[in-house]
């Protein structure tokens, strides 16, 4: 659960950095580059440490289902970055734990339980308050909101699919395959629809892209797949609600945003829901869910 919370903190950095990187490059080119750089880094580490390769069937599953869903999610993030404030965008994207938990009940057979259901409900209220405050006093682009919600739905479905195979795939190798598939799809789409001039890209944008790729994508995707080997999706997803709280802090420090009372109350509810989920609903592995040891 601590690792899942760390994923939420790193994920909250994505929208501010995407906003910076998007100043010099079109969204699909930027998203594709981000995924390919992350995949390449993980592939090098996997080769050096001799991580075991999954079966051909699992490789195909990662490349044809998880990869395209991640491509849609990351592309949507870059498309939405110039349209919305970072705080509001991050809050909307982090509705995906709710979507994932709802899908996991019928698809994975997971049970929310009373404690976790209450915790998710409290977190949802907190997210709603933060989102309401983030949109106060300025126009909200409906198209931007729709794109971010598309990203949330894509990530939710991808998480359910990854949870089904997490115990049979090494996190480094599995993340590298999925990210490579998504990155290639976005690169092809960018070449067909955009005109990217890499010679005019500023150093600031390059640094933002590298941080997004290595810390915001490679590290978080690997850590998330590792978490899904050990926790049910609803419990792991509960920790992702911490991202809006961190995003609001980033908005205050980085962009000079001033959250009002609603944001503070919403943040308190989100933090309380995480405590309730962590203390009140510990989970043990079943025999089939124990993670495999990798040599």
Order of alpha helices (4+ residues) and beta strands (2+ residues): alpha-alpha-alpha-alpha-alpha-alpha-alpha-alpha-alpha-alpha-alpha-alpha-alpha-alpha-alpha
